[in-house]
Amino acid sequence: MASSPVKGFSVNSLEFRLHAGLSLSLILLFVLFWFLGQKAMNDLSYEYVGSRINHDIESLLASLDVDSDTILLPKGKMPPVYQQPFSGHYFVISANHKPVIQSRSLWDQTLIMPELKTGERVLNVFDGPEQQTLLQINMGFNKKGLKLSIALAEDLSGINLQIVKFKRYFFILSLTGLVFLLLLQSIILRLSFKRLESVRSGIQSLEEGELLKLSENVPSEVLPLVQEVNHLLILLEKRLERSRNALGNLSHALKSPLNLLFQYFHKPSDKTAMKSGCKHHTDEQYVDTIKQLERINQLINRELKRARLAGKGVSTQRFNAVKEVPDLISIVKQIYSHRNLLINEHIDKTATAVGDREDMLELMGNLLDNACKWADHEINIFITKISMTGQNTESDKINIIIEDDGQGIETDQLASLTRRGTRLDESVDGHGLGLAIVNDIVKLYAGSIEITPSSTLGGLKINITIDIN
């Protein structure tokens, strides 16, 4: 059984890529929003101050007494803020590009006075007296034929402090909003991908043989994939069923002619056959024919059983050792009831999904049958699950050990036990195919088999390891 994926983000996961892409988009959006917000705040502040300066310029222009060669500004028309030194409010009036009137607040300093045409307006930010940051507007006028230029400036220090405070709050609010949206986005993504968990758990249940197909109650984006998987499972099941049915039919079709041939060659010749002119077989021909028929029968049984095996990775009903092995033990005890055998079972309760059910029943049945044939009184069965952790992977294996207290065999004979048709004792019933079939199944599941003398019971010990991932 494949191990569950590690919880959390993986660089190659779709959830990680969506989360990273959306997070980057949100961050870029908030950065753009931050810069645009700052610019908008500065522009708004300058426009607000500029509108007041425009109003004061218009008031100054209206208050000027202009004749052909003099410009006067009555004291009553000048606001008190322009009389206080370095008050942050300043103005300079020039005629014909020469300053003629400036506010008392400038003291001994002046403002920048560019040459302007009538109706021209210039707005700039300059450093003024006492290191004040001034927003200055210069405007050109023509009053009674005299070209005038009025420069009026206001200190932005107080407003800048408010802007800095606003930016600080705006940054905190933006950062809080960004973190909240990132968390909300993460929750939404996890909830969305959690719907795919049913597909993963369905595949795991399918692998363990608990389901025959995946549920189609899934998001529409993955529904076509689930439908294709179900379609392939149906095709595989039908093909496997047709194959097994066809092999079963072939087995029955071949068994009947073979049984007739066995009966014919085992029947003693009688006088009627002699009189009818039938040629009597010599003893040597008779024995050779019987051996060839037995060999044909062995080959048919072997190949039919091999062809019925489903193999590793096929999504069929799984073998549950906890449930199936006790039933197998009960069956073999009935078959060998005259032997009064003691069969001890030690089964790991976690060994609940082991390969194809038919394959494992074939394997365990042959192992138990072989042990019952050779045991004197006692048989031990051990089935355990082994989890092996690699660098980035986990693998699960099943270890099956069956040992008996029979007479045992010589070491040089152990390697020949899994060969086709090998029998070490002709007095015991059977065709010598059991362990050969076991060997075929183990190879089909990329496992290993080891046959050694049993150190505990003294008979034969068969140790099998099968990879169930």
Residue, then its C-alpha position, 0 to 999 in steps of 0.5 A: m500500500a502506498s504511503s500517504p503524501v506528506k501534509g504541507f506544501s510541495v514545490n511541485s504541487l498545484e496548491f503551492r503554485l497557485h498559492a505562490g502565484l496568487s500571493l505574488s499577485l496580491i503583494l504586487l497589487f498592494v505595492l502598486f496600491w501603496f505607491l499610488g496611495q502615496k502619490a494621490m495623498n501628496d497630490l491631494s495635499y498640494e492641491y488643497v494648499g495650492s487652492r488656498i494659495n490661489h485664493d490669497i494671490e487673487s486677494l493680493l492682486a485685488s488689493l494692489d493699487v497700481d498706477s503708471d509707475t507705482i504699486l501700493l499694498p495697503k497695510g489693512k489689506m495684508p493678513p497678519v500672518y504675513q507680518q510675523p517673521f518666518s510664519g510659514h506664509y510668504f509672498v513677493i510681488s514683482a513688476n517688470h521682473k523686479p521685486v517691489i513688495q514682499s511680506r514682512s514674514l520673509w525678513d531679509q530673504t526672498l522667494i524664487m521669481p521666474e519670468l512669467k508671461t501673463g496668465e502663466r502659472v507655475l507650482n513648485v516645492f522649494d526649501g525656504p527660510e528656517q529649512q521650511t519646505l514651501l509650496q510656492i505658486n508663481m502667477g503672471f498678471n497684467k494690471k492696468g498695462l503693468k506686467l506683474s508677477i506674484a509669488l506666494a508660498e506656504d510651509l508644508s511642514g505641518i501638513n507633511l507631518q500629517i501625511v507621514k502619520f497617514k502613511r504610517y497608518f496606511f502602511i499598517l492597514s495595508l500590511t494587515g490587509l495583505v496578511f489577512l488576504l494571504l491567510l484567507q487565500s490559503i484557507i480557501l485554497r486548502l478547502s478547495f483542494k480538500r475536495l480532492e482528498s476524496v479522490r485520493s482516499g478513493i484510490q487508496s480504498l481501490e488499491e486495498g480492494e474496498l472499492l470497485k470504482l472511484s466515486e464521481n462526486v468530485p469537482s468538475e475539473v477532475l471528473p473527466l479523469v475519474q471517469e477515465v480511470n473508472h472506464l479503465l477499471i471496468l475494462l480491466e475487470k472484464r478482461l480478467e474475468r474473460s481470461r479466467n472464464a476462458l481458462g476455466n473452460l479450457s481446463h474442463a475441456l482438456k481434463s475430460p480427454l486426459n481422464l479418458l486416456f488415463q482410464y484406458f492405459h490403466k485398464p488391464s487388457d482382456k481376452t476380448a481385446m486380444k481376440s479382436g486383434c488389438k496390439h498389446h503394449t509392452d510394459e516399457q511402452y505402457v510406463d513411458t506413455i503414462k509418464q508422458l500423460e502425467r507430464i502433459n497434465q502437469l504442464i496444463n495445470r501449471e500453465l492454467k494456474r499461472a495464466r489465472l494470476a492477476g499480478k502486482g498492481v492490478s486493482t482487484q479484490r485484495f487478500n485480507a490475511v486476518k480473515e482469509v488465513p483462518d478459513l484456509i486453515s479450517i479447510v486444510k484441517q478438514i482435508y487432512s483430518h486423519r492426520n490430527l495436525l496442530i496449525n499455529e497461526h501468528i498474523d499481523k492485524t495490519a496485514t489487511a491488503v495483500g495483492d490480488r485475492e485469488d493470487m494470494l489464496e493460490l499461494m497460501g493454499n499451496l503452502l499450507d497443502n505442502a506443509c500438511k503433506w510433509a508435517d508429522h504433527e505441527i505447523n507454524i504460520f507467521i504473517t507480518k507487515i514490514s514498513m521500510t523507510g528510504q530517503n524519500t519513499e516508504s515501502d510496505k512488505i509482507n513476510i510469510i513464514i511457514e514451517d513444519d516438523g517433518q523429516g526435512i530434506e538435504t541442503d543440496q535438494l532445497a534448490s530443486l523444490t521450486r522446479r516444475g514437477t519436482r517431487l522428493d517422495e513419490s509416496v505422497d499424493g500430488h504432482g509436484l506443482g505446488l511450490a513451483i506455482v508459489n515461486d511463480i506468484v512470488k516472482l510476479y509480485a517482485g518478491s523473494i523466496e527462501i527455503t531452509p531447514s526449520s530451526t524450531l520444528g526441525g522440518l522445512k521452513i519457507n520464508i517469502t517476502i512480497d512487496i505490496n506497494 
